[in-house]
Amino acid sequence: TPTRTIMEGIEHRIVEVNGIKMHVAEKGKEGPVVLFLHGFPELWYSWRHQIAALGSLGYRAVAPDLRGYGDTEAPSSISSYTIFHLVGDIVALIDALGVEQVFLVAHDWGAIIGWNLCLFRPEKVKAYVCLSVPYLPRNPKIKPVDGMRALFGDDYYVCRFQEPGKIEAEFAKGTPELVLKNMLTTRDPGPPIIPKEGTVPNPQSQDLISKPLPSWLSQEDLNYYASNFENTGFTGGLNYYRNLNLNWELTAAWTGAQIKVPVKFITGDLDLVYVSMGTKQYIESGGFKKDVPNLEEVVIQEGVAHFNNQEAAEDVSNHIYEFIKKF
């Protein structure tokens, strides 16, 4: 199968970082390290195509399961998932790889960790290819979750994720496979809303069960995700969202700071982050370039939604290579 071919030569190991055991997938023994950080609700596996591509182009491609995901440890306390923990894990991983610097590639929550790594420890990042989520500068006037609630209401997904156990119980009404299928394949460009009466669409719904998978996501891929989340549940990943307001308090010292690392930004024109969260305006108004002065290129992929590293895998791999080979 195509997936087997992609998986060839990818090796797995556990490394000790920042007090936890972290699972890492890697391909390529020599060459500069390209470090891939996944988002929610994903795994190292989201980068399978890029690991195969970059690993065969003379790079050492490395993708961890982030804290709380997959085969990486998931501390039980919510306060173990602050941005300092998440970035600390990655700094320790870079050290464990025995290198001073990496090329960073990140998507969704991985992108948020990536921006903060560039903010706290810019010397660790040679260049950054960011997917989907742009730099979100700290607004000193309002906490992020409060701001989202004011804009989108209580049913906005980030707001619904805040109360421990609540959304987990919603997800449990369906199987991990259906919850993941729903999230990974949605092409609704509006802000993600989860009404109180249940997840949308209902994880049991026949429509969702019979909905065909897109060409870029095979049943085998979905099974891989589902079996992992059956083991771990979703709490680890949800805890990232539960620290958004705390992170705002913790990062007060960086208010107004710019990101100085060279950056290439890639998003799909159907990505809900691009369409519904002000990203388009932020890019077009020049705000993004002001906050990230070394933003070298913005790529908008036509007809591509949120999970662009999987949906437009080859295009994304080519963009990464074209950018990092300059350095």
C-alpha positions in Angstrom: 0.0 0.0 0.0 1.1 3.6 -0.5 1.2 4.1 3.3 3.8 1.2 3.6 6.0 2.8 1.0 5.9 6.1 2.9 6.7 4.4 6.2 9.8 2.7 4.8 13.0 3.9 6.6 11.1 5.7 9.4 12.6 4.7 12.8 11.0 5.2 16.2 12.5 5.8 19.6 11.8 7.2 23.0 13.9 10.1 24.3 13.9 11.7 27.8 13.0 15.4 27.6 12.1 17.9 30.3 11.1 15.2 32.8 8.9 13.1 30.4 9.4 10.3 27.9 8.8 11.5 24.3 8.2 9.3 21.3 10.0 10.4 18.2 9.8 9.3 14.6 12.8 10.0 12.3 14.2 9.4 8.9 17.7 10.3 7.6 20.9 9.9 9.7 22.9 12.8 8.3 22.3 16.3 7.3 20.5 19.3 9.0 17.6 18.4 11.3 14.1 19.4 10.1 11.9 19.2 13.2 8.1 18.8 12.6 5.5 19.8 15.3 1.9 18.5 14.9 -1.4 20.0 15.9 -4.7 19.0 17.5 -6.0 16.2 17.3 -3.0 14.8 15.6 0.3 12.8 16.0 3.8 12.6 14.5 1.9 10.7 11.7 0.5 13.9 10.3 4.0 14.6 8.9 4.4 11.1 7.3 4.7 12.5 3.8 7.1 15.3 4.7 9.3 12.9 6.7 9.5 10.6 3.7 10.3 13.5 1.3 12.8 15.5 3.4 14.4 12.3 4.8 15.2 11.3 1.3 16.6 14.7 0.3 19.6 14.6 2.6 17.9 16.0 5.7 17.3 14.4 9.1 13.6 14.6 9.5 12.3 14.3 13.1 8.7 14.4 14.3 7.7 13.8 17.9 4.3 13.0 19.4 3.9 16.1 21.5 3.3 16.0 25.3 0.0 14.4 26.0 -0.2 12.6 22.6 0.4 9.2 21.2 3.3 7.3 22.7 4.6 10.4 24.6 3.9 10.7 28.2 0.8 12.7 29.3 1.1 14.2 32.8 -2.2 14.3 34.6 -2.3 17.9 35.8 -3.6 20.6 33.5 -0.9 23.0 34.7 1.7 20.6 33.1 0.7 21.9 29.7 1.7 25.6 29.8 3.5 27.1 26.8 6.7 26.9 29.0 6.4 23.1 29.3 5.6 22.7 25.6 8.5 24.8 24.4 10.8 23.4 27.1 10.1 19.9 25.7 11.2 21.0 22.2 14.3 22.8 23.5 15.3 19.6 25.3 14.5 17.5 22.2 16.8 19.7 20.1 19.5 19.2 22.7 18.8 15.4 22.7 19.3 15.3 19.0 22.8 16.7 19.5 22.4 19.8 17.4 22.5 23.5 18.1 19.8 24.5 15.6 17.0 23.0 13.5 14.8 23.9 10.6 11.4 24.1 12.2 8.1 23.1 10.5 4.9 23.3 12.4 1.1 23.2 12.0 -1.9 24.3 14.2 -1.0 23.9 17.9 2.5 22.9 16.8 2.7 26.3 15.1 1.8 28.1 18.3 4.6 26.1 20.1 6.9 27.0 17.1 6.2 30.7 17.4 6.9 30.7 21.1 10.1 28.7 20.5 11.2 31.4 18.0 10.2 34.1 20.6 12.0 32.5 23.7 15.0 30.8 22.0 15.5 32.2 18.5 19.0 30.9 18.4 17.6 27.3 18.2 15.8 27.9 14.9 17.6 28.4 11.6 14.4 29.1 9.7 10.7 28.4 10.3 8.1 27.1 7.9 4.7 27.7 9.6 1.4 26.1 8.5 -2.1 27.4 9.2 -1.7 29.4 12.4 0.2 32.8 12.1 2.0 34.5 15.0 -0.7 35.7 17.5 0.9 38.6 19.3 -0.2 39.0 22.9 -3.0 41.5 23.4 -2.3 43.1 26.8 -5.9 44.3 27.2 -7.8 41.0 27.0 -7.2 37.3 27.8 -7.4 35.1 24.7 -10.3 32.9 25.9 -12.3 35.9 27.0 -11.7 37.6 23.7 -12.8 34.5 21.8 -16.0 34.2 23.9 -16.8 37.9 23.2 -16.3 37.4 19.5 -17.8 34.0 18.9 -19.9 33.1 22.0 -19.9 30.4 24.6 -20.3 27.6 22.0 -17.0 28.5 20.2 -14.9 25.3 20.3 -12.0 26.8 22.4 -14.6 28.0 25.0 -16.3 24.5 25.0 -12.9 22.9 25.6 -12.2 24.8 28.8 -14.1 22.8 31.4 -12.2 19.6 32.3 -14.0 16.4 31.4 -17.0 18.2 29.7 -16.0 17.9 26.0 -14.3 14.5 26.7 -17.8 13.3 27.7 -19.2 14.7 24.4 -16.6 13.0 22.4 -17.2 9.7 24.2 -20.7 9.6 22.8 -19.1 8.6 19.5 -16.0 6.5 18.8 -12.5 8.2 18.5 -12.7 7.2 14.8 -15.8 9.2 14.1 -14.7 12.2 16.2 -11.4 12.3 14.3 -13.1 11.7 10.9 -15.4 14.6 11.7 -12.5 17.0 12.6 -10.0 15.9 9.9 -12.4 16.0 7.0 -14.5 19.1 7.8 -14.4 21.9 5.2 -16.7 24.3 7.0 -14.9 27.6 6.8 -16.9 29.2 9.6 -15.6 29.5 13.2 -15.9 26.0 14.8 -19.0 26.0 17.0 -20.0 23.1 19.2 -23.6 23.6 20.4 -24.4 22.5 24.0 -26.7 19.8 22.7 -23.9 17.8 21.2 -20.9 17.7 19.0 -21.5 18.6 15.4 -22.4 16.6 13.6 -23.5 14.1 16.2 -20.6 11.5 16.3 -23.2 8.7 15.9 -24.9 10.2 12.8 -25.3 8.0 9.8 -24.2 10.8 7.5 -20.8 11.0 9.2 -20.5 7.2 9.3 -21.2 6.8 5.5 -19.4 10.0 4.5 -16.6 8.9 2.1 -13.0 9.8 3.1 -11.1 12.3 1.0 -8.4 11.0 -1.3 -5.7 12.2 1.1 -6.9 10.3 4.1 -7.1 6.5 3.8 -9.0 4.3 6.2 -5.6 3.0 7.2 -4.6 6.5 8.2 -7.8 7.1 10.1 -7.3 3.8 11.9 -3.8 4.8 13.0 -5.1 8.0 14.6 -8.1 6.3 16.1 -6.2 3.5 17.7 -3.8 6.0 19.3 -6.6 8.2 20.7 -8.5 5.1 21.9 -5.4 4.5 24.1 -4.8 8.0 25.3 -8.1 9.8 25.0 -8.2 13.5 24.0 -7.4 15.1 27.4 -3.7 15.7 26.8 -4.4 17.7 23.7 -7.3 19.5 25.2 -5.2 20.6 28.1 -3.2 22.9 25.7 -6.4 25.0 25.3 -7.1 25.0 29.0 -3.8 26.9 29.5 -4.5 29.7 27.0 -5.4 32.3 29.6 -2.6 31.2 32.0 -0.1 31.4 29.0 -1.3 35.0 28.5 -0.3 35.8 32.1 3.0 33.9 31.9 4.1 35.6 28.7 3.4 39.2 29.8 7.1 40.0 29.5 7.1 39.4 25.7 4.3 41.9 25.0 5.2 43.7 21.8 8.2 41.5 21.0 8.9 40.7 17.4 9.8 37.3 15.9 13.2 37.7 14.1 13.6 34.2 12.6 13.3 33.8 8.8 9.7 32.6 8.2 7.7 31.1 5.3 3.9 30.8 6.0 1.7 28.4 4.2 -2.1 28.1 4.5 -5.1 26.9 2.5 -7.7 29.4 1.3 -10.4 27.2 2.8 -8.6 26.9 6.2 -11.0 28.0 8.9 -8.1 29.8 10.7 -7.5 31.8 7.5 -11.1 32.5 6.8 -12.8 33.0 10.1 -10.2 34.1 12.5 -9.0 37.4 11.0 -5.8 35.8 9.5 -6.5 37.0 6.0 -6.9 40.6 7.2 -3.8 40.3 9.4 -1.7 39.2 6.5 -3.1 41.7 4.0 -3.0 44.7 6.3 0.8 44.2 6.9 0.3 43.3 10.5 1.9 39.9 10.1 5.0 41.4 8.5 5.3 44.0 11.2 5.3 41.4 13.9 7.5 39.0 11.9 9.9 41.3 10.0 11.7 38.4 8.4 8.5 36.9 7.0 9.9 36.1 3.5 6.9 34.5 1.9 3.2 33.8 2.3 1.7 30.9 0.3 -2.1 30.6 0.0 -3.0 27.2 -1.4 -6.2 27.2 -3.5 -9.0 24.8 -2.6 -7.1 23.5 0.5 -8.5 23.4 4.0 -6.9 23.2 7.5 -4.9 20.0 7.4 -2.8 21.2 4.4 0.3 19.1 5.4 -1.8 16.0 4.6 -4.3 17.3 2.0 -1.6 19.0 -0.2 1.3 17.0 1.1 3.5 17.1 -2.0 3.1 20.8 -2.5 3.9 21.5 1.2 7.0 19.2 1.1 8.2 21.1 -2.0 7.6 24.5 -0.3 9.5 23.4 2.7 12.5 22.2 0.6 12.6 25.3 -1.6 12.7 27.5 1.5 15.2 25.6 3.8 17.7 24.8 1.0 18.6 28.5 0.9 20.1 28.5 4.4 
